Amino acid sequence: MKKILAMLLALALMASLAACGGSRTGNQEQDYILSLLEEGDYDTAIRVLEVLRDRDAGHGEPAGEVPGEAEPPAQPGISGGAEEDEVRFEGQPECTGTDWRFVFSLTNGRDERICLERLEFLDRWNGQPSDGPHVLNKELLESIGLGDVELDPGESFFWEDWHPVEPGFEHRDVSFIFRTDSGREVRYTFSFDLSGGAAAQTSVAVEADDGSSDLKYLRHGANYCTEVFPGVFWVPANTLGGSRYTNGEIRRMLPESPESKQEKISTLYEALQLYQLGNFTASDDNIRMEENGLNWEHHKPGYHAVRTNTGCCATDSNWLRYVLDGDYEETGFLATSQRDGSGHVYNYIFQDGWYYFIDLTHYRADATSNQNGTEDGDLDAYYRTDFVLGNLHRAQDVQSFVDYVQQSFGDPPTLMVMYTAENVLALDSVKRGGVMNIVYEEADGTEIRVLFAAPDGQTQLVREPSPAKRPDWDRSPVNPFPD
């Protein structure tokens, strides 16, 4: 389906570009899109095509292009020092309900090469700007795979970034600062208005104890086991045990301590009730701390994940590991990394010879309808969701699930690992000699099993001694539970 959609969009865009006379930039965009289609990367092709379609339809200026021979306007507030140009555009952010997706498309409309020197993020929260821009210098650009961005005249650049939807987060400016071969500094700024983002809403409304244990997408009485890939089966959450509680009883549990919740919750289904009815919401809560030449990313432990009721993918993975501690034979983590050093983590559960895979970010109460499917066994509906990570799957051989991920994702992970530990391990990503090193702490000898590593060898697992410094998670603020 994605292939067909990409082809149709490509034909429409090619016709549009041809009608405009087939400019040099247009030809390069066509070549870029065709290369994505040839590689089978239909997800990225569709995203790029949508950006270009919106641009050509007049939804803002062409991203990053300088019309004709006109010089871009000077940046306001700059006086003295190096001469600096700024080109400013209104971006079109996409809100998935849980995350903001920022898409950047810019073209070097100058007559000389430009090289990316740094990125700057300037946000506004509740009407107040943040204290100066957050700057990614050349070293940090290298760590996310943007260390060697150079654009010849007419060459285009596409990139996307994500940030959780959070209360009060209402504006973001992202500036790409380039240096031309002649030494001029050029700034391309994308301005995003986020004030129209929908506030997080719980996907389950239980005003009274009506005796139900069903959730918006989960069905306590569901019964199916559907093979969706050789050796991979889509199953309902109750496959790992049903619930002893009604939704009303779970709601009355919300004010209790993490220790009490851990004691009372004993199945995945009960954990999902607690997670959704408690309205666990997204936030960017990882903490970076430099030590021994690495910028370690630390993740909120499970106890504090339950206590604070908010966090990112690592936090809700720790949340589930904590809540289900001791309830199954093994509960651990499946972590993935991309070529640019970014990554994701979710949970696996091993029980009675089966591995179960679940990504709680898709089960948050504020998740949109296409994140996960209703537990009714309807395959047509299943494929309209984010089907691989938006549903519970099981496999007796982990490799079968890994193959499913690799064959289903338009931009599959270049490194996939799994391990069991009390919490997600601290890590960093460092690019050296063209190889992206995903550095994990050794953490008392915790074994990490490599499930997949891209054959080009450009992403690899590295272990380093655990950092001594740790964040003080007791200071983490609490996201209120529903009354």
C-alpha positions in Angstrom: 0.0 0.0 0.0 2.8 2.4 0.9 4.6 1.6 -2.4 1.4 2.4 -4.3 0.8 5.7 -2.4 4.5 6.7 -2.9 4.3 6.0 -6.7 1.0 8.0 -7.0 2.5 11.0 -5.2 5.7 10.7 -7.2 3.7 10.9 -10.5 1.8 13.9 -9.3 4.9 15.7 -8.2 6.8 14.9 -11.4 4.0 16.3 -13.4 4.0 19.5 -11.2 7.7 19.9 -11.6 7.6 19.4 -15.3 4.9 22.0 -15.6 7.3 24.4 -13.8 10.0 23.9 -16.4 12.1 21.2 -14.8 14.4 23.5 -12.7 17.8 22.2 -11.4 16.4 22.0 -7.9 13.3 20.1 -9.2 15.5 17.6 -11.0 17.5 16.9 -7.9 14.4 16.4 -5.9 13.1 13.9 -8.5 16.4 12.1 -8.3 16.3 12.0 -4.5 12.7 10.6 -4.5 13.4 8.0 -7.1 16.5 6.8 -5.2 14.3 6.3 -2.1 11.7 4.4 -4.1 14.4 2.2 -5.7 15.8 1.4 -2.2 12.3 0.5 -1.0 12.2 3.3 1.6 8.6 4.2 1.0 8.0 5.8 4.4 10.7 8.4 3.8 9.7 8.9 0.2 6.1 9.6 1.2 7.2 12.1 3.9 9.5 14.0 1.4 6.7 14.0 -1.2 4.2 15.4 1.2 6.6 18.2 2.2 7.2 19.1 -1.5 3.5 18.8 -2.3 2.6 21.3 0.5 5.4 23.6 -0.6 4.3 23.7 -4.2 0.7 24.1 -3.2 1.7 27.4 -1.6 1.7 26.3 2.1 4.5 28.7 3.0 7.6 29.6 1.0 9.8 26.9 -0.6 11.8 25.7 2.4 15.3 27.2 2.4 15.2 28.6 -1.2 16.4 32.1 -2.0 14.2 33.5 -4.9 16.2 34.7 -7.9 19.3 36.8 -7.2 17.8 38.6 -4.2 19.9 38.6 -1.0 18.1 37.2 2.1 17.1 39.7 4.7 19.7 40.5 7.4 19.0 38.9 10.8 17.5 41.5 13.2 19.4 42.4 16.3 22.9 41.6 14.8 25.4 44.4 14.7 29.1 44.2 14.1 31.2 41.0 13.8 30.8 38.6 10.9 28.2 39.4 8.2 25.3 37.1 8.7 22.2 36.4 6.6 18.9 34.8 7.7 16.2 33.2 5.7 13.0 32.6 7.8 10.1 30.2 7.0 6.9 29.2 8.7 7.1 25.4 9.3 4.1 23.1 9.3 4.4 20.9 12.4 2.5 17.6 12.6 0.9 16.6 15.9 0.4 12.9 16.4 -1.4 13.4 19.7 1.7 12.2 21.7 4.5 13.9 19.7 5.3 16.8 17.6 7.0 15.9 14.3 9.1 18.7 12.7 10.0 18.3 9.0 12.8 20.5 7.4 13.3 20.9 3.7 15.8 23.4 2.5 17.7 24.0 -0.7 21.0 25.9 -1.2 19.8 28.6 -3.6 23.3 30.3 -3.6 26.1 30.1 -6.1 28.6 28.5 -3.6 28.7 25.5 -1.3 27.5 25.8 2.3 28.5 23.6 5.2 26.4 23.1 8.4 28.2 24.4 11.5 25.6 24.2 14.2 21.9 23.9 15.1 20.0 26.1 17.5 16.6 25.4 19.2 14.7 28.2 20.8 11.5 27.3 22.5 8.6 29.2 24.2 6.8 27.8 27.2 3.6 29.4 28.5 4.4 32.7 26.8 7.9 32.9 28.1 11.0 32.2 25.9 13.6 29.6 27.2 16.9 31.0 28.5 18.7 31.3 25.3 18.9 28.8 22.4 20.0 25.2 22.9 23.0 24.8 20.6 24.3 21.6 18.9 27.9 22.3 17.9 29.9 20.4 15.4 30.7 17.6 17.9 27.0 17.1 18.8 26.0 17.3 15.2 28.4 14.5 14.5 26.8 12.4 17.3 23.4 12.6 15.5 24.7 12.0 12.0 24.7 15.6 10.8 28.4 16.3 11.1 29.1 16.3 7.4 26.2 18.1 5.9 27.5 20.1 2.9 25.2 21.4 0.1 26.4 22.4 -3.3 24.4 25.0 -5.2 20.9 23.7 -5.9 21.4 20.7 -3.6 18.6 19.9 -1.1 18.5 18.7 2.5 15.7 16.9 4.3 15.6 16.1 8.0 13.0 15.5 10.7 12.9 15.8 14.5 10.5 14.8 17.2 9.5 16.2 20.6 6.8 15.0 23.0 3.6 17.0 23.2 3.8 18.8 26.6 1.5 21.3 28.4 2.8 24.8 27.8 5.1 24.0 24.9 3.7 26.5 22.4 6.5 27.6 20.0 9.8 26.3 18.6 12.4 28.0 16.3 15.0 25.8 14.7 17.9 27.4 13.0 20.4 25.7 10.7 23.6 27.8 10.6 25.8 27.2 7.6 29.2 28.6 6.6 29.7 29.4 2.9 33.0 28.7 1.1 33.6 32.5 1.1 33.2 32.6 4.9 29.7 34.1 5.2 27.5 32.7 7.9 24.0 31.8 6.6 21.1 31.1 8.9 17.9 29.2 7.9 15.3 29.5 10.6 12.1 27.4 10.7 9.4 28.8 13.0 6.7 26.4 14.4 3.6 27.6 16.1 2.5 24.7 18.5 -0.2 26.6 20.3 -3.0 24.7 18.4 -1.8 21.3 19.6 -4.5 19.2 21.3 -4.1 18.7 25.0 -3.5 15.2 26.1 -6.8 13.4 26.7 -7.4 10.1 28.3 -8.5 7.4 25.9 -10.7 5.8 28.6 -13.5 7.5 30.6 -14.7 5.6 33.6 -16.9 7.7 35.8 -18.2 4.9 37.9 -17.4 1.3 38.6 -19.7 -0.3 36.0 -17.9 -3.7 36.3 -16.0 -3.3 33.0 -12.3 -4.1 32.5 -12.3 -3.2 28.8 -10.3 -0.2 27.6 -10.6 1.9 24.4 -8.6 -0.6 22.4 -8.2 -3.5 24.7 -10.8 -6.2 25.2 -10.7 -8.3 28.4 -12.5 -11.1 26.7 -10.6 -11.0 23.4 -9.6 -14.4 21.9 -7.5 -14.7 18.8 -4.0 -15.6 17.7 -3.3 -14.4 14.2 0.0 -15.1 12.4 1.0 -11.8 10.7 4.6 -12.9 9.7 6.3 -16.3 9.7 6.6 -17.2 13.3 5.1 -13.9 14.6 1.5 -13.8 16.0 -0.7 -10.9 16.9 -2.4 -11.7 20.3 -4.6 -9.8 22.8 -3.1 -8.6 26.1 -5.0 -11.1 28.2 -3.0 -13.9 26.6 -0.5 -13.3 29.4 -3.3 -13.4 32.0 -6.6 -11.5 32.5 -7.5 -8.8 35.1 -8.8 -9.3 38.6 -9.9 -5.7 38.7 -12.6 -3.6 37.1 -11.6 -0.2 35.7 -13.2 1.5 38.7 -11.1 -0.6 41.1 -8.0 0.4 39.2 -8.9 4.0 39.4 -9.1 3.9 43.1 -5.6 2.4 43.1 -4.1 5.5 41.4 -3.2 7.5 44.5 -1.3 4.6 46.1 2.5 4.3 46.4 4.6 2.6 43.7 5.3 -0.2 46.1 1.6 -0.9 46.6 0.9 -0.8 42.8 3.8 -3.2 42.2 2.3 -5.6 44.8 -1.2 -5.5 43.5 -0.5 -5.6 39.7 0.4 -9.1 38.5 -0.5 -9.3 34.7 0.2 -7.3 31.6 -3.5 -6.6 31.2 -3.7 -5.2 34.8 -0.6 -3.1 34.1 -2.2 -1.6 30.9 -5.3 -0.7 32.9 -3.2 1.1 35.4 -1.1 2.8 32.7 -4.0 4.1 30.7 -6.5 4.9 33.5 -3.6 6.7 35.3 -3.2 8.9 32.2 0.6 8.3 31.9 1.7 11.1 29.5 4.8 11.9 27.4 7.7 14.1 28.4 11.3 14.4 27.5 12.8 13.4 30.8 16.1 11.9 29.9 19.1 13.6 31.6 22.5 14.0 30.0 25.6 14.0 32.2 29.2 14.2 30.8 31.7 11.7 32.3 34.9 10.1 31.0 34.5 11.7 27.6 30.9 10.6 27.1 27.7 12.5 27.3 25.7 9.7 29.1 22.0 9.6 28.6 20.3 8.6 31.9 16.8 7.3 32.1 14.2 7.7 34.9 14.1 4.4 37.0 10.9 2.4 37.2 10.0 3.4 40.8 10.2 7.1 39.8 8.4 6.4 36.5 5.4 5.1 38.5 5.7 7.9 41.0 5.9 10.8 38.5 3.5 9.3 35.9 5.2 10.8 32.9 8.2 10.2 30.6 9.7 9.0 27.3 10.0 5.5 25.9 12.8 4.5 28.3 10.7 5.7 31.2 7.6 3.8 30.4 9.7 0.7 29.6 11.1 1.0 33.1 7.6 1.6 34.4 6.4 -1.8 33.0 9.6 -3.6 34.2 9.0 -2.2 37.8 5.3 -2.9 37.9 5.6 -6.5 36.6 8.7 -7.3 38.7 8.6 -11.0 39.5 5.3 -11.7 37.8 6.8 -13.4 34.7 9.8 -15.6 34.0 11.6 -12.6 32.5 10.8 -9.0 31.7 13.4 -7.0 29.8 14.2 -4.5 27.1 14.5 -4.5 23.3 16.5 -1.4 22.2 16.9 -0.2 18.7 19.3 2.4 17.2 19.4 4.2 13.9 22.4 5.2 11.7 22.3 8.8 13.1 22.6 7.6 16.7 18.9 8.1 17.6 17.1 5.2 19.2 14.0 3.7 20.8 13.4 1.1 23.5 10.4 -1.1 24.5 9.7 -4.2 26.5 9.7 -7.9 26.0 8.2 -10.5 28.3 9.3 -14.2 28.3 6.8 -16.7 29.6 6.1 -20.4 28.8 8.5 -20.6 25.9 7.1 -17.4 24.2 8.6 -13.9 23.8 6.0 -11.1 23.9 6.8 -7.7 22.5 5.0 -4.5 23.6 5.7 -0.8 23.1 3.9 1.2 25.8 4.3 4.5 24.0 1.6 3.3 21.7 -0.7 2.5 24.6 -0.5 5.9 26.3 -3.9 7.4 27.1 -3.1 10.3 24.8 -2.1 8.1 21.9 -4.0 8.8 18.6 -6.4 6.3 17.1 -3.9 5.0 14.5 -1.3 4.1 17.1 -2.7 0.7 18.1 -5.6 -1.5 17.0 -8.7 -2.7 18.7 -8.3 -6.2 20.0 -10.8 -7.8 17.7 -8.6 -9.9 15.3 -9.6 -7.7 12.3 -6.5 -7.8 10.1 -7.7 -5.0 7.8 -7.9 -2.7 10.9 -4.6 -4.0 12.2 -2.7 -2.9 9.0 -4.3 0.6 9.3 -2.4 1.1 12.6 1.3 1.4 13.4 0.9 -2.3 13.3 4.4 -3.7 14.3 4.8 -1.7 17.5 1.2 -0.7 18.0 0.0 -4.2 18.9 1.1 -7.1 21.1 3.0 -9.8 19.3 4.6 -13.1 20.4 7.2 -15.4 18.9 9.0 -18.4 20.1 12.1 -17.3 18.1 13.2 -13.7 18.7 14.7 -13.6 15.3 11.3 -13.9 13.7 10.2 -10.7 15.3 13.5 -9.0 14.3 12.9 -10.0 10.7 9.3 -8.6 10.9 10.7 -5.3 12.1 13.4 -5.2 9.4 11.0 -6.0 6.6 8.1 -3.8 7.7 9.9 -0.5 8.5 10.7 1.9 5.7 13.8 3.0 7.7 14.5 -0.1 9.9 16.9 0.1 12.8 20.6 -0.6 12.0 21.2 -2.1 15.5 18.8 -4.1 17.6 19.7 -5.5 21.0 17.9 -7.1 24.0 18.8 -7.4 27.7 17.3 -7.8 31.1 18.2 -5.3 33.8 16.5 -3.4 36.6 16.3 -0.4 34.3 17.2 0.8 30.8 21.0 1.2 30.7 22.7 4.5 30.4 24.1 5.1 26.9 25.5 7.5 24.4 26.1 7.5 20.6 29.4 8.6 19.2 30.5 8.7 15.6 34.1 7.8 15.0 35.7 7.1 11.7 32.4 6.9 9.9 31.0 4.3 12.3 28.2 5.2 14.8 29.1 3.6 18.1 26.2 2.9 20.4 27.8 3.0 23.8 26.1 1.1 26.7 27.2 1.0 30.3 28.5 -2.3 31.5 26.3 -2.2 34.6 27.6 -5.0 36.8 28.2 -7.3 33.8 24.7 -7.1 32.3 24.7 -9.1 29.1 23.5 -7.5 25.9 22.4 -9.8 23.1 22.8 -8.3 19.6 19.8 -9.3 17.6 20.7 -7.4 14.4 23.5 -5.3 13.1 23.4 -3.7 9.6 25.8 -5.6 7.3 27.5 -2.3 6.3 29.1 -2.2 9.7 28.4 1.5 10.2 26.5 1.0 13.5 28.0 -1.1 16.3 27.6 -1.9 20.0 30.3 -0.7 22.4 30.5 -1.3 26.2 32.1 1.1 28.6 32.3 1.2 32.4 29.2 2.6 34.1 29.3 6.3 34.9 29.6 7.1 38.6 27.4 10.2 38.5 23.7 9.7 38.5 20.8 12.2 38.4 18.8 12.9 41.6 15.5 11.4 40.4 13.8 12.3 43.8 13.5 15.8 42.4 11.5 14.8 39.4 8.1 16.5 39.4 4.9 14.5 39.5 2.4 14.5 36.6 -1.0 14.5 38.5 -3.2 11.4 38.4 -6.8 11.8 37.3 -9.2 12.7 40.2 
